[in-house]
């Protein structure tokens, strides 16, 4: 009798343990989330807006919006319209992040690329969102740090694409170091990164997304203005050529009549192309 009771107890325990494990392993349907100024770190600037549509989060795509501002200014409000647009579509999760801005004692890299990683990780900690399919979308300096994160630091299996609007991606570009306007522009980069270029060429290569491209680099779409006076169009041309040489899927669009901020027609065309890129890759 005792053996029979022990047998029943053991089998009942195993049955319910297996059922509990099966339940834990099953993807769960979760309600939608919309929250603003969520803290993903202890620094006051480490905040993000979060939208997650209703559904199963395990395989849901994520768009990460990374604002520009020369690494030391501006905030996520620049991308608020794009955040609202994606929220309206309700196809993917989207976060719009602030990050720690440059200071004389804290240059952009690695703190800003670290903040991208921390914001993504916080989604799992706070919302049980593992973010296994990610597209990064940045503008200007935001394109620089999002591309650097994607090409250098991130697990390439998680990153499904990079959308680059007028991002500086190669600080060793000879255009930056030819006497004249572009050399003057680069003096601002030297100030922000707290390193003179002369004698620190390897440092600038180390913080340039261009130098981390290989066969596993995620698909990328690039938008540049031919009349840009802040980021030379050669940045996009060089990145496009490098991606091509590595066999990486990419698209490059140069708008001859647009500057660092695109005119309405070019901006609308680029936004449509970016959205089509998202639909194909996420």
Secondary structure, DSSP 8 states (H G I E B T S, - for coil): -HHHHHHHHHHHHHHHHHHHHHHHHS--EE--EEEEEEESSSSTT-EEEEEE-SEE-TT-EEEEEE--STTTS--GGGGHHHHHHHHHHTSSEEEEE-----BTTB-HHHHHHHHHHHHHHHHHHHH-----EEEEEEETHHHHHHHHIIIIIS-TTTEEEEEEES----TT-GGGGSTTHHHHHHHHHHHHHT--STT-HHHHHHT-GGGG--TT---EEEEEETT-SSS-THHHHHHHHHHHHTT--EEEEEETT--SS--HHHHHHHHHHHHHHHHHH-
